[in-house]
Amino acid sequence: MSRVDAHHHVWDLTVREQSWMVGPELDPIRRNFSLADLAPLAAAADVSATVLVQTVGLVAETVEFLEFAAGNGLVAGVVGWVDLTAPDVADTLASLQARPDGAYLKAIRHQVHDEPDVDWLLRPDVQRGLAAVADAGLAYDLLTKTPHLPAAIETVRKLPQLTFVVDHISKPVIGEPLDPWATHLRELAALANVTCKLSGMVTEADWTTWTPKDLQPYADTVLEAFGPNRVMFGSDWPVCLLAASYADVVTTAETLTSTLSTSDQQSVFNTTATRTYNLT
């Protein structure tokens, strides 16, 4: 079965700094990572298509990623960034989509979990920006942690016309009690316009001692709440390298979904991402 990696990054520190890379613990990934670095890892894991996701709040990065996608057979879609609060957000989206490579733009994301206001998503200007994303026919990736989930739930309810994708299962701290994360996640899953990425878990666990068994209760919660047809695999490479290799992340995802039927595994590793992001 050919697979889709629905969440990975690249960056070139000679082009721009990654402002989120703070602290010596991130030194292992404080270097350049390119699509050429990813390609052999993806091929070894039978990944034939990927979704390249923004890392900084700059439209310039989104333009670069669209160019990468157009010039590379691996990247099938881009999750970019625009300023949702800007009065001209609709024009910015239209300009990106009008580019020769604009069809690769599939969704928009903002680092909501870095906003000090846990209700940032509910700001009127943000709501207006999200409506513009829906009008453009794009999805929106929710990068949140547990404290941001109540605002995310209300936002999803307010915008039923917009497809939302929860990144990294909303980053629960692995090893802590499942609630309130699990309760909020089930509430999100009850809304039909939300899917969830089975990604980013290894870096929310102890980087040196985690095992698939530690992650299983969280994966089970996601799969039960959303169902496999609304769950998609993502590697979160190269961030995952802080705790696991690309191959280890793929193998772990296989373990976490091993009790699913073949068709349900295909949903997680291919169909959900292909449908949600309209990949070709």
Solvent accessible surface area in square Angstrom, and as a share of the most:
residue,aa,sasa,rsa
1,M,103,0.46
2,S,49,0.32
3,R,38,0.14
4,V,7,0.04
5,D,0,0.00
6,A,0,0.00
7,H,0,0.00
8,H,0,0.00
9,H,8,0.03
10,V,5,0.03
11,W,11,0.04
12,D,59,0.30
13,L,35,0.17
14,T,116,0.68
15,V,86,0.50
16,R,47,0.17
17,E,132,0.59
18,Q,8,0.04
19,S,98,0.63
20,W,76,0.27
21,M,16,0.07
22,V,108,0.62
23,G,27,0.26
24,P,108,0.68
25,E,93,0.42
26,L,21,0.10
27,D,80,0.41
28,P,83,0.52
29,I,0,0.00
30,R,89,0.32
31,R,129,0.47
32,N,66,0.34
33,F,4,0.01
34,S,48,0.31
35,L,17,0.09
36,A,81,0.63
37,D,62,0.32
38,L,0,0.00
39,A,42,0.33
40,P,82,0.51
41,L,70,0.35
42,A,1,0.00
43,A,75,0.58
44,A,95,0.74
45,A,13,0.10
46,D,69,0.36
47,V,6,0.03
48,S,65,0.42
49,A,20,0.16
50,T,0,0.00
51,V,0,0.00
52,L,0,0.00
53,V,0,0.00
54,Q,0,0.00
55,T,6,0.03
56,V,14,0.08
57,G,36,0.35
58,L,86,0.43
59,V,48,0.28
60,A,54,0.42
61,E,3,0.01
62,T,0,0.00
63,V,38,0.22
64,E,47,0.21
65,F,5,0.02
66,L,0,0.00
67,E,87,0.39
68,F,83,0.34
69,A,1,0.01
70,A,58,0.45
71,G,69,0.66
72,N,46,0.23
73,G,84,0.81
74,L,24,0.12
75,V,4,0.02
76,A,13,0.10
77,G,0,0.00
78,V,0,0.00
79,V,0,0.00
80,G,0,0.00
81,W,34,0.12
82,V,0,0.00
83,D,59,0.30
84,L,3,0.01
85,T,36,0.21
86,A,19,0.15
87,P,127,0.80
88,D,75,0.39
89,V,4,0.03
90,A,59,0.46
91,D,97,0.50
92,T,35,0.20
93,L,1,0.01
94,A,57,0.44
95,S,70,0.45
96,L,6,0.03
97,Q,66,0.29
98,A,85,0.66
99,R,69,0.25
100,P,145,0.91
101,D,12,0.06
102,G,1,0.01
103,A,82,0.64
104,Y,68,0.26
105,L,5,0.03
106,K,27,0.12
107,A,0,0.00
108,I,0,0.00
109,R,9,0.03
110,H,31,0.14
111,Q,30,0.13
112,V,0,0.00
113,H,40,0.18
114,D,91,0.47
115,E,42,0.19
116,P,130,0.82
117,D,68,0.35
118,V,65,0.37
119,D,67,0.35
120,W,11,0.04
121,L,1,0.00
122,L,45,0.22
123,R,97,0.35
124,P,115,0.72
125,D,38,0.20
126,V,0,0.00
127,Q,29,0.13
128,R,102,0.37
129,G,0,0.00
130,L,0,0.00
131,A,30,0.23
132,A,12,0.09
133,V,0,0.00
134,A,17,0.13
135,D,122,0.63
136,A,28,0.22
137,G,67,0.65
138,L,14,0.07
139,A,4,0.03
140,Y,0,0.00
141,D,0,0.00
142,L,1,0.00
143,L,7,0.03
144,T,1,0.00
145,K,83,0.35
146,T,27,0.15
147,P,82,0.52
148,H,10,0.05
149,L,1,0.00
150,P,66,0.42
151,A,2,0.01
152,A,0,0.00
153,I,6,0.03
154,E,75,0.34
155,T,0,0.00
156,V,1,0.00
157,R,127,0.46
158,K,108,0.46
159,L,12,0.06
160,P,95,0.60
161,Q,109,0.48
162,L,1,0.00
163,T,50,0.29
164,F,0,0.00
165,V,0,0.00
166,V,0,0.00
167,D,0,0.00
168,H,8,0.04
169,I,0,0.00
170,S,0,0.00
171,K,34,0.14
172,P,8,0.05
173,V,79,0.46
174,I,19,0.09
175,G,72,0.69
176,E,100,0.45
177,P,113,0.71
178,L,59,0.29
179,D,82,0.43
180,P,79,0.49
181,W,6,0.02
182,A,1,0.01
183,T,73,0.42
184,H,39,0.17
185,L,0,0.00
186,R,106,0.39
187,E,66,0.29
188,L,0,0.00
189,A,3,0.03
190,A,86,0.66
191,L,36,0.18
192,A,97,0.75
193,N,28,0.15
194,V,0,0.00
195,T,9,0.05
196,C,0,0.00
197,K,0,0.00
198,L,4,0.02
199,S,4,0.03
200,G,7,0.07
201,M,14,0.06
202,V,9,0.05
203,T,21,0.12
204,E,35,0.16
205,A,12,0.09
206,D,81,0.42
207,W,81,0.28
208,T,124,0.72
209,T,93,0.54
210,W,39,0.14
211,T,61,0.35
212,P,46,0.29
213,K,174,0.74
214,D,62,0.32
215,L,1,0.00
216,Q,50,0.22
217,P,60,0.38
218,Y,9,0.03
219,A,0,0.00
220,D,66,0.34
221,T,6,0.04
222,V,0,0.00
223,L,16,0.08
224,E,136,0.61
225,A,25,0.19
226,F,8,0.03
227,G,17,0.16
228,P,25,0.15
229,N,87,0.45
230,R,45,0.16
231,V,0,0.00
232,M,0,0.00
233,F,1,0.01
234,G,1,0.01
235,S,1,0.01
236,D,6,0.03
237,W,4,0.01
238,P,0,0.00
239,V,25,0.14
240,C,1,0.01
241,L,55,0.28
242,L,23,0.11
243,A,17,0.13
244,A,11,0.09
245,S,49,0.32
246,Y,4,0.02
247,A,64,0.49
248,D,70,0.36
249,V,15,0.09
250,V,6,0.04
251,T,77,0.45
252,T,11,0.06
253,A,6,0.05
254,E,65,0.29
255,T,62,0.36
256,L,5,0.03
257,T,1,0.00
258,S,70,0.45
259,T,134,0.78
260,L,37,0.19
261,S,60,0.39
262,T,111,0.64
263,S,74,0.48
264,D,49,0.25
265,Q,51,0.23
266,Q,79,0.35
267,S,16,0.10
268,V,1,0.00
269,F,5,0.02
270,N,33,0.17
271,T,58,0.33
272,T,0,0.00
273,A,1,0.01
274,T,48,0.28
275,R,123,0.45
276,T,23,0.13
277,Y,2,0.01
278,N,106,0.54
279,L,16,0.08
280,T,158,0.92
